[in-house]
Amino acid sequence: MRVEIWSDIACPWCYIGKARFEKGLGAFAHRDEVEVVHRSFELDPGRAKGDTAPVIDMLARKYGRSREEARAMEEHVAASARAEGLAYRTEGRDHGSTFDIHRLLHLAAAHGRQDALLDLAYRANFAEERSVFDPEVLARLGVEAGLAEDEVRRVLADEDAYAEDVRADEREAAELGATGVPFFVLDRRYGVSGGQPAEVFTRALEQAWEGRAVRPAGAGAGACDADGTCAV
């Protein structure tokens, strides 16, 4: 069975949702027969490369809130992350274009290192003081994931490399009706939206395995919308 996950590095609920999905998968009897594929989805596709801003400032401006209110929003998401055993910094993080990250994730997929790079990128963005929007940091993450440095740098230097793969993922997400991330598609029969609890993912896997006619699940779970809005 194949599970496809549309997500974005800038999305905190994707970070949390990946951890919850993996816990749900761990409780699934046929987990060793599940192929997981990560797909690209940009929350801020119009953002120019190099245009970065502190996350707190971005949230305050986007929602018309004070910095204190924006910080409280981040603390709420941080509590959900920490409940899953994930480190989460509410200060010192940047927000910017994730297009290059997605391109590099496609390179990693071609070498069987996609999941490793995704974990490293999430950790760098949400838990460590390393900006994934810095090309040098991104290049180092690629090498840490097991990719050849010369190939990583070649892809990052060529803006066309894997660009169509990213756009194809995003077109497919739109065709499937995904309006936010994380968005999980199980064998193209069952869709799960948002960072659901682990047990929801386990049930979804069981239902998809049995091939029952089921309805898409996901109301009420944390997610980030296509316009970059993240429910807290």
Buried (B, 14 or more C-beta within 10 A) or exposed (E): BEBBBBBBBBBBBBBBBBBBBBBBBEBBEEBEEBEBBBBBBBBBBEBEEEEBBBBBEBBBEBEEBEEEEBBBBBEEBBEBBEEBEBEBBBEEBBBBBBBBBBBBBBBBBEBEBBBBBBBBBBBBBBBBEBBBBBBEBBBBBBBBBEBEEEBBBEBBEEEEBBBEBBBBBBEBBEEBEBEBBBBBBBBEEBBBBBBBEBEBBBBBBBBBBEEEEBEEBBEEBBBBEBEBEBBB
